[in-house]
Amino acid sequence: MIPPLMLDVQPEHWVLDMCAAPGSKTLQLLELVQGTEGQASTGLVVANDADIKRCNLLIHQTKRMNSPCLVVTNHEAQSYPMVKRTTDAGQELLQYDRILCDVPCSGDGTMRKAPDLWRRWTPGSANGLHPLQLKIAKKAAQLLKVGGRLVYSTCSLNPVENEAVVAALLKHCEGRLQLVDMSQSFAPLKRRPGLVTWKVRGKRAGSKWFDAWDQVDPSDPDAGGLVESMFPPLEGSETALSRCVRVLPHHGDTGGFFVAVLEKTAELPVPASHVSQNARKGHQHTDNDKSDHRDGPAPTPAPAQASAPAREQAIPADGPECTEASVLETTVGPSDPQDQQQGQPEQDGMQEQGPEGILPKGQDVVAPAAPREDQGTLDDTPPSRTVLDPPKERPLTKSKKSSGVDPIVPVTDLDLLHSIGDFYGLSALPYPLHQCLISRTPGAPVPKKLYYISSSAKELLDADRRGSLRVFSVGVKAFERQSMKDGSVPCKFRLAQDSVRFLAPYVSKQRLALRLSDFRALLKHRCLLTTGNESSSVPLLSDPAAVEDLRSGRCGPGTCVISIRKDDTLEPIVESGLSLEEFTVTAWQGAKSLNLLVGEVESSKLLDALADQFAPAETKENKGESRKMRNRLVMWMIDESVVIFHCDAFR
């Protein structure tokens, strides 16, 4: 889709999708942010939606990516929380490099695929959505970094939802936000420039049209619901609106949509009322502190109405201009009540560890979380420091069970971490193991599932110490608890297929390489015998090198990572551009067999990919002929029954 492409997302960017469901655009953003094979991505995609059911749909749509860089939140977009983080320079607002605002709209641009819109459409639909769309756009401008890019898009052609919102946003930002000229970008895309003038109509049926805000009489019943921001800007200030992009349905046989690309050049000005209110609170706090030392308890603050004159005089007219950054400390306050009392940052139990990626047994150590730029190997990890208090868990206030969101719990069990790291040989991770694992089951002695998150996702969670974000989903399932009655497997967790793409390059133990024929047989039959005689339904492992690895104990019982052994027969895969990491699966090695731990759908996809690369030429030709025969069939839905016609009948 066009809006994500116009964001110009790079792998290191933090991206916020404010209205993400159902998730098609989020998938595009993940593909742009996701790092290359074998490399950890420093980027992040935060996908937000206001409806929990749509959040579930969003997770389902993005599951095919299995990305540890995805965080799904559940908030009203216009009220998205402002999170701060601690840096060397002090407290700063956590902002994003790219923000996509594909806001709720009337959808009248989709009239081709939704013909019932011709019957349901009214001007009141756009008028009612305009205030919400403007609030979302303003919130996005606050969350955007200086130099960052914001894309505002709708699938509507109504200027009240499009150019009117952009014009009001530009006026609100007072020159700190500028429209980007995209006329020279995406040359093949047919488009029209944004409108610079339009008329506005009231909600009532048969109401009259208005050309400008000064024509609106508040007592006029036809003007109900109209606001000034719906109208075109004054002459001389509308030229920038032509930089917007309008795509009409007949341009490319698509739906109609609107896109505006904006860049932030400076921090936004803070309304004087907000600044003076914060200043008044600061003065009251200082006076109360003085009274505590002199005369005992502080007096009760005066009502807000009585301090109205002081509010007007708090900021001189000719004083320095205030921005969000200049009043952040007063507005946001300390990240945690204990920070204010103790004067030091909280230790959260998800901090950096020693050079082996896992804490030494019997030692409680924490270190500051690795900065976003630091993605070095374990040799570059700074030495840890010992503290007296044990690591504190991440606050769970934001994830109450009653809210329908499971809490996020850092993994602080050192024995559990050591058992996983020793069993799979995870000693070369780009950052320590305990920093990339979380669970969603508080209070459990042994979590049922452990999730793998990227360093950028962990940085976001660490910054949100107040628990402002309702994190609906984060990371990808990495390990799942297993029960072994005989105790033959020392590790209580098996490696999940969802995260094998990211963890397999760092697994130095429990690895097994198979010949292509055995790997294909494992995918097809979902089981291979390692000892005994071959049966009619289950084939026997025939790779001598793999059999020797199993007998020698180099790959012991339990979960193992299975890949294809590199040899000359893999040239078709390499030439086609496919990566061998795509053909890596997890399996369970029992006493006499290997059992695949991959779903049937995914194993079928892997089999099809192998068949396309290694099928004989005559097989490919036959396969192509069968596809042509299938394409000659046309299915028509008539009265909920399927009728099949042959295409030759219509020639």
C-alpha positions in Angstrom: 0.0 0.0 0.0 1.1 3.6 -0.7 1.0 5.2 2.8 3.6 3.0 4.4 5.9 3.4 1.4 5.7 7.2 1.7 6.9 7.0 5.3 10.4 6.1 4.0 11.0 3.6 6.9 14.5 2.5 7.5 15.5 -0.6 9.6 16.7 1.5 12.6 13.5 3.6 12.8 10.9 3.4 15.6 7.5 3.4 13.9 4.1 4.0 15.4 0.9 2.9 13.7 -1.8 4.7 15.6 -4.8 3.0 14.0 -3.3 -0.3 12.9 -6.1 -2.9 12.6 -6.7 -5.0 10.6 -2.9 -5.0 10.0 -2.1 -5.0 6.3 -0.1 -1.7 6.6 1.5 -2.9 9.8 2.8 -5.9 7.9 4.4 -3.6 5.4 6.0 -1.6 8.2 7.4 -4.8 9.8 8.9 -5.9 6.5 10.7 -2.5 6.2 11.9 -2.5 9.8 12.9 -6.1 10.1 16.6 -6.7 9.9 18.4 -9.0 7.5 18.8 -12.7 8.3 21.1 -13.4 11.2 21.1 -9.8 12.3 19.2 -8.2 15.2 17.0 -5.3 14.1 17.3 -2.0 16.0 14.0 -0.8 14.8 10.6 -1.1 16.4 6.9 -1.1 15.2 4.3 -0.2 17.7 0.8 -1.1 16.4 -2.1 0.4 18.3 -5.8 0.0 18.1 -8.6 1.1 20.3 -10.7 -2.1 20.1 -9.5 -5.3 21.8 -11.2 -7.5 19.2 -9.4 -5.6 16.4 -6.2 -6.0 18.4 -6.7 -9.8 18.2 -7.3 -9.5 14.4 -4.1 -7.4 14.2 -2.1 -10.1 16.0 -3.5 -12.8 13.8 -2.6 -10.9 10.6 1.0 -10.1 11.7 1.6 -13.6 13.1 3.1 -14.7 9.8 6.0 -12.4 10.4 6.8 -13.7 13.9 8.7 -10.5 14.6 10.2 -9.7 18.0 10.2 -6.0 16.9 6.4 -5.7 17.1 4.5 -4.3 20.1 0.7 -4.2 20.0 -1.0 -1.7 22.3 -4.6 -1.0 23.1 -5.4 2.8 23.5 -7.6 5.4 22.0 -5.3 7.0 19.4 -6.2 10.6 20.4 -5.2 9.8 24.0 -2.1 7.7 23.4 0.2 7.9 26.5 3.2 10.1 26.6 6.1 8.0 27.9 9.4 9.5 29.1 12.8 7.8 29.4 16.0 8.6 31.3 19.1 9.6 29.3 22.4 11.1 30.1 20.9 14.5 29.4 18.0 13.9 31.8 14.4 13.1 31.2 13.1 13.2 27.6 9.9 12.3 25.9 9.9 9.0 24.0 9.1 9.9 20.4 9.0 8.0 17.2 10.9 8.4 13.9 7.9 7.6 11.7 4.2 7.7 12.5 1.3 6.4 10.4 -2.1 7.9 11.0 -4.5 5.9 8.9 -7.4 7.4 10.8 -11.0 6.2 11.0 -13.0 7.7 8.1 -16.2 7.5 6.2 -14.6 5.2 3.6 -16.4 6.8 0.7 -13.3 6.1 -1.5 -14.1 2.4 -1.3 -17.3 2.8 -3.2 -16.2 0.2 -5.8 -15.8 -2.7 -3.4 -18.6 -1.4 -1.1 -21.4 -0.3 -3.4 -23.8 0.1 -0.5 -22.0 3.3 0.3 -23.9 5.0 -2.5 -27.1 4.4 -0.4 -25.6 5.1 3.1 -23.4 8.1 2.4 -24.3 11.5 4.0 -22.2 14.7 4.6 -22.8 14.2 8.3 -20.5 11.2 8.4 -17.4 13.3 7.6 -18.5 16.2 9.8 -18.8 13.8 12.8 -15.4 12.3 12.2 -13.5 15.5 11.6 -12.9 16.4 15.3 -11.6 12.9 16.1 -9.3 12.8 13.1 -7.9 16.2 14.1 -7.3 15.1 17.6 -5.4 12.0 16.4 -3.3 14.0 14.1 -2.4 16.5 16.9 -1.4 13.6 19.2 0.7 12.1 16.4 2.5 15.4 15.9 3.4 15.5 19.6 4.8 11.9 19.5 6.9 12.6 16.4 10.6 13.3 16.6 12.1 16.5 15.2 13.1 15.5 11.7 10.7 12.6 11.7 8.0 11.9 9.2 4.2 11.7 9.7 1.8 10.3 7.1 -1.9 11.2 7.5 -4.1 9.0 5.3 -7.7 8.1 4.8 -9.7 6.0 2.3 -12.1 9.0 1.8 -12.3 11.7 -0.8 -14.2 14.2 1.4 -12.0 17.3 2.0 -13.5 17.8 5.4 -11.7 14.5 6.4 -8.6 15.3 4.4 -7.3 18.8 3.5 -9.3 20.4 6.3 -7.6 18.2 8.9 -4.2 18.9 7.4 -4.8 22.6 7.3 -6.0 22.7 10.9 -2.9 20.6 12.0 -0.5 23.0 10.2 -2.2 26.0 11.8 -2.0 24.3 15.3 1.7 23.5 14.9 2.6 27.1 13.9 5.2 26.2 11.3 6.8 23.4 13.2 5.2 20.9 10.8 5.6 21.1 7.0 4.0 19.3 4.1 6.5 17.3 2.0 6.2 17.6 -1.8 5.8 14.1 -3.1 5.1 15.1 -6.7 8.5 13.7 -7.9 8.2 10.5 -5.8 6.5 7.3 -7.0 6.4 8.5 -10.6 4.2 5.7 -11.9 1.5 6.5 -9.4 -1.4 8.5 -11.0 -2.6 11.2 -8.7 -4.2 14.6 -8.3 -2.9 17.4 -6.1 -4.7 18.3 -2.9 -7.7 20.7 -2.9 -7.2 24.3 -1.8 -10.8 25.3 -1.7 -14.0 23.4 -1.0 -17.5 23.8 0.4 -18.9 22.5 3.7 -22.5 21.3 4.3 -24.3 20.7 7.5 -25.6 17.4 8.8 -29.2 18.0 8.1 -30.7 16.6 4.9 -31.2 19.4 2.4 -29.0 21.8 4.4 -27.2 24.5 2.4 -23.5 24.8 1.5 -21.1 27.2 3.1 -18.0 28.6 1.4 -16.3 30.0 4.5 -16.6 30.1 8.2 -17.6 33.7 8.3 -20.8 32.7 6.4 -21.9 30.4 9.3 -24.6 31.8 11.6 -24.6 29.8 14.9 -28.4 30.2 15.1 -28.8 28.7 11.7 -30.2 25.1 12.0 -28.3 24.1 8.8 -25.0 25.0 10.6 -25.3 22.4 13.3 -22.1 20.5 14.0 -19.9 22.8 11.9 -16.6 24.1 13.3 -14.1 26.5 11.9 -11.4 23.9 11.2 -13.7 22.2 8.5 -13.4 25.2 6.2 -10.6 26.1 3.7 -7.7 28.3 5.1 -7.6 31.9 4.3 -6.2 33.1 1.0 -2.4 33.1 0.9 -2.0 30.1 3.3 -3.5 27.4 1.2 -0.7 26.8 -1.3 0.9 24.0 0.7 -2.3 21.9 0.5 -1.6 21.2 -3.2 1.3 18.9 -2.0 -1.2 16.4 -0.7 -1.9 13.3 -2.8 -5.3 12.3 -4.0 -5.8 9.0 -5.8 -9.1 8.5 -7.5 -10.5 5.0 -8.2 -10.2 5.2 -11.9 -6.6 6.2 -11.9 -5.2 2.8 -11.2 -8.3 0.5 -11.0 -8.1 0.8 -7.2 -10.0 2.5 -4.4 -9.8 6.2 -3.7 -7.6 7.4 -0.9 -5.8 10.5 0.4 -2.3 10.9 1.7 -0.4 13.8 3.3 3.3 13.5 4.2 4.5 15.9 6.9 7.9 16.4 8.5 8.5 18.0 11.9 11.1 20.8 11.9 11.0 21.8 15.6 9.3 21.0 18.9 5.6 22.0 19.0 4.6 25.0 21.1 2.8 24.2 24.3 -0.5 26.1 24.9 0.0 28.9 27.4 -2.7 27.6 29.6 -0.8 24.3 30.1 2.4 26.0 30.8 0.9 28.5 33.3 -1.0 25.7 35.1 2.3 23.7 35.4 4.1 26.7 36.7 1.4 27.4 39.2 1.6 23.8 40.4 5.4 24.2 40.8 5.0 27.4 42.8 2.4 25.8 45.1 4.8 22.8 45.6 7.6 25.2 46.6 5.5 27.2 49.0 4.3 24.0 50.6 7.8 22.7 51.1 8.7 26.0 52.8 5.7 25.8 55.1 6.6 22.3 56.1 9.9 23.6 57.5 8.4 26.7 59.2 4.8 26.2 60.4 4.0 22.6 60.1 1.4 21.3 57.6 1.0 23.1 54.3 -2.2 25.1 53.8 -4.8 23.9 51.4 -4.3 25.2 47.8 -6.7 27.8 46.6 -9.4 26.7 44.1 -8.5 26.9 40.4 -11.0 29.6 39.8 -9.4 32.0 42.2 -6.0 31.7 40.5 -7.3 32.6 37.0 -5.5 36.0 37.0 -2.2 34.4 38.0 -2.7 31.9 35.2 -2.8 34.7 32.7 0.3 36.4 34.1 2.4 33.2 34.5 4.1 33.6 31.1 5.1 37.1 30.0 4.1 38.0 26.5 7.6 38.8 25.4 9.2 35.9 27.3 11.0 32.9 25.7 8.9 30.5 23.6 8.0 27.3 25.4 8.0 23.9 23.8 7.0 20.4 24.9 10.6 19.6 25.8 11.0 22.8 28.0 8.0 21.8 30.2 8.4 18.0 30.1 9.8 17.7 33.6 6.9 19.7 35.1 4.3 17.9 33.0 5.4 14.3 33.2 7.1 14.3 36.6 9.3 11.5 38.0 9.0 8.1 36.4 8.4 6.3 39.7 7.5 7.5 43.2 10.5 5.8 44.6 12.8 7.6 42.2 11.6 10.9 43.7 12.1 9.7 47.3 15.4 7.9 46.8 16.9 10.2 44.1 18.1 7.2 42.0 16.7 5.2 39.1 14.8 2.0 39.7 16.5 -1.3 39.0 14.0 -3.5 37.1 15.4 -7.0 36.8 15.7 -6.8 33.0 19.1 -5.2 32.8 22.4 -6.1 31.2 24.5 -8.9 32.4 28.0 -10.4 32.2 30.0 -11.4 29.2 28.4 -14.9 28.8 24.9 -13.5 28.3 23.7 -15.1 31.6 24.3 -14.1 35.1 26.8 -16.3 37.1 25.1 -18.7 39.4 24.5 -17.4 42.9 25.3 -13.8 41.9 22.7 -10.9 41.8 24.0 -8.3 39.4 22.3 -5.7 37.3 23.6 -3.0 34.9 22.0 -0.1 33.0 20.0 -1.2 30.0 22.0 -1.1 26.8 21.3 2.1 24.8 19.5 1.9 21.6 22.6 2.5 19.5 24.6 -0.2 21.3 24.0 -3.5 19.5 27.5 -5.0 19.9 28.5 -8.5 20.7 29.0 -9.8 24.2 32.7 -8.9 24.0 31.6 -5.2 23.9 29.3 -5.6 26.9 30.3 -3.3 29.8 31.2 -5.0 33.1 28.2 -5.5 35.4 28.1 -4.0 38.9 26.9 -5.6 42.1 24.0 -4.1 44.1 22.7 -4.8 47.5 19.0 -5.1 46.7 17.8 -7.9 44.4 16.5 -6.9 40.9 13.0 -5.4 41.0 10.3 -6.6 38.6 8.7 -4.3 36.1 5.6 -2.6 37.6 2.4 -4.5 36.8 0.0 -1.7 37.3 -0.7 -1.3 33.6 -1.6 -4.9 33.0 -4.3 -5.7 35.4 -6.3 -8.9 34.7 -9.5 -6.9 34.9 -8.4 -4.9 31.9 -8.1 -8.0 29.7 -4.3 -7.5 29.3 -1.8 -9.9 30.8 1.1 -8.3 32.7 4.6 -8.3 31.5 7.0 -10.0 33.8 10.8 -10.1 33.4 12.5 -13.4 33.7 14.7 -13.2 36.8 15.1 -16.9 37.7 18.8 -17.4 37.2 18.6 -21.2 37.4 16.0 -21.2 34.6 18.1 -18.9 32.5 21.2 -21.0 33.0 19.4 -24.2 32.1 18.1 -22.7 28.8 21.5 -21.2 27.9 23.5 -24.3 28.7 21.2 -26.7 27.0 20.9 -24.8 23.7 24.4 -23.2 23.8 23.1 -19.6 23.7 26.4 -17.9 24.4 26.7 -15.6 21.4 23.5 -13.7 21.5 23.8 -10.0 20.5 22.6 -9.0 24.0 22.2 -11.0 27.3 19.5 -13.7 27.4 17.6 -12.2 30.4 17.2 -9.0 28.5 15.4 -10.6 25.5 13.0 -13.0 27.5 9.8 -12.0 29.2 6.7 -13.9 30.4 3.0 -13.0 30.8 2.3 -15.1 33.8 3.0 -13.3 37.1 3.4 -15.4 40.3 4.0 -18.7 38.6 7.1 -20.6 39.9 7.8 -21.7 36.3 6.3 -19.7 33.5 4.4 -21.6 30.8 5.7 -19.6 27.9 8.7 -17.3 27.4 8.6 -14.6 24.7 11.6 -13.3 22.8 11.7 -9.5 22.4 14.1 -7.2 20.5 16.4 -4.7 22.2 14.2 -1.9 21.0 11.1 -3.5 22.5 12.9 -3.9 25.8 13.9 -0.3 25.7 10.3 0.7 25.3 9.2 -1.5 28.2 12.0 -0.2 30.4 11.0 3.4 29.7 7.4 2.8 30.6 8.0 2.3 34.3 4.7 3.9 35.2 2.8 1.3 33.2 1.1 3.8 31.0 1.0 1.5 28.0 -1.5 -1.2 27.7 0.7 -3.8 25.9 -1.6 -6.3 24.4 1.1 -8.3 22.7 4.9 -8.1 22.5 7.6 -10.3 21.0 7.3 -13.8 19.7 7.0 -17.1 21.5 10.5 -18.5 22.1 10.3 -21.3 24.7 7.4 -23.4 26.0 7.4 -25.4 29.2 7.4 -29.2 28.8 7.0 -32.0 31.3 9.3 -34.9 31.4 8.4 -37.7 33.9 11.7 -39.6 33.5 13.9 -36.4 33.8 16.0 -37.3 30.8 16.0 -33.7 29.5 17.7 -31.2 31.8 15.9 -28.2 30.3 12.3 -27.6 31.2 11.6 -25.6 28.0 11.5 -26.5 24.4 12.4 -24.1 21.6 9.3 -22.9 19.7 9.2 -22.8 15.9 7.9 -19.2 16.0 11.3 -17.8 17.1 13.7 -20.3 15.4 14.4 -17.7 12.6 16.0 -15.4 15.2 17.5 -17.8 17.7 18.8 -20.6 15.4 21.9 -18.6 14.3 23.0 -18.5 18.0 22.1 -22.1 18.9 25.5 -24.0 19.2 24.1 -27.2 20.8 21.2 -29.4 20.0 21.7 -28.9 16.3 21.2 -31.5 13.6 21.9 -31.2 9.8 20.1 -33.6 7.5 20.5 -34.4 3.8 17.8 -32.9 1.6 16.1 -36.3 1.1 15.8 -36.9 4.9 14.7 -33.3 5.6 11.9 -33.6 3.0 10.9 -37.0 4.5 10.7 -35.4 7.9 8.4 -32.6 6.6 6.2 -35.1 4.7 5.8 -37.8 7.4 6.4 -35.6 10.4 8.5 -38.4 11.9 11.7 -40.2 11.2 12.9 -43.4 12.9 16.5 -43.2 14.3 16.8 -46.8 15.2 15.2 -50.1 14.2 13.7 -51.0 10.9 11.9 -48.8 8.4 8.1 -49.2 8.4 5.6 -48.5 5.6 4.4 -45.3 7.2 7.5 -44.0 9.0 10.8 -43.9 7.1 14.2 -44.5 8.7 16.9 -41.8 9.0 19.4 -42.6 6.3 22.0 -39.8 6.7 25.1 -41.4 8.3 26.5 -38.1 9.6 23.2 -37.3 11.4 23.0 -40.8 12.8 26.5 -40.4 14.2 25.6 -37.1 15.8 22.7 -38.7 17.6 24.7 -41.7 18.8 27.6 -39.7 20.0 25.5 -37.4 22.0 26.4 -34.2 20.1 22.6 -33.8 19.7 21.0 -35.1 22.9 17.4 -36.0 23.7 14.9 -33.1 23.7 14.2 -30.3 21.4 16.7 -29.8 18.5 17.1 -27.4 15.6 17.2 -29.2 12.3 18.5 -27.7 9.0 19.6 -28.8 5.6 23.2 -29.9 5.2 25.0 -27.6 2.8 26.2 -29.4 -0.3 26.2 -29.1 -4.1 22.6 -30.0 -4.4 21.6 -26.7 -2.7 22.7 -24.6 -5.7 19.1 -24.1 -6.9 18.1 -22.6 -3.5 21.1 -20.2 -3.5 20.5 -19.2 -7.1 16.8 -18.5 -6.5 17.6 -16.1 -3.6 16.1 -18.2 -0.9 17.9 -18.4 2.4 18.7 -21.7 4.1 17.4 -20.2 7.4 13.9 -20.4 5.9 14.3 -24.2 5.9 15.1 -24.5 9.6 12.6 -26.4 11.9 12.4 -27.7 15.4 11.9 -31.4 16.3 11.8 -33.6 19.4 14.4 -36.3 19.6 13.1 -39.2 21.5 14.6 -42.6 22.2 13.9 -44.0 18.8 12.6 -41.2 16.6 12.6 -37.6 15.5 9.2 -35.9 15.7 8.5 -32.6 13.9 7.4 -29.7 16.1 6.0 -27.6 13.3 2.3 -27.1 12.3 1.0 -28.9 9.3 0.3 -25.7 7.4 3.9 -24.4 7.8 5.4 -27.8 7.0 3.3 -28.0 3.8 4.6 -24.5 2.8 8.2 -25.7 3.3 7.5 -28.8 1.2 6.0 -26.7 -1.6 9.0 -24.4 -1.5 11.4 -27.3 -1.8 9.4 -28.9 -4.6 9.5 -25.7 -6.6 13.3 -25.5 -6.3 14.2 -29.2 -6.8 11.4 -30.6 -9.0 12.5 -32.1 -12.3 11.9 -30.1 -15.4 9.1 -32.4 -16.7 7.4 -32.3 -13.3 7.4 -28.5 -13.4 5.9 -28.6 -16.9 3.1 -30.9 -15.8 2.6 -28.8 -12.7 2.2 -25.8 -15.0 -0.3 -27.5 -17.2 -2.4 -28.5 -14.1 -2.4 -24.9 -13.0 -3.6 -23.8 -16.4 -6.5 -26.3 -16.2 -7.4 -25.0 -12.8 -7.4 -21.4 -14.0 -10.0 -22.3 -16.7 -12.6 -22.9 -14.0 -14.6 -19.9 -12.8 -16.7 -20.0 -9.6 -19.9 -18.1 -9.3 -21.8 -17.6 -6.0 -25.5 -17.8 -6.7 -28.0 -18.0 -3.8 -25.2 -19.3 -1.5 -24.5 -22.2 -3.8 -21.4 -22.6 -5.9 -21.8 -23.2 -9.7 -18.7 -24.0 -11.7 -18.5 -23.0 -15.4 -15.8 -23.9 -17.9 -14.1 -20.8 -19.4 -14.2 -22.3 -22.9 -18.0 -22.0 -22.8 -17.7 -18.2 -22.9 -15.3 -18.0 -25.9 
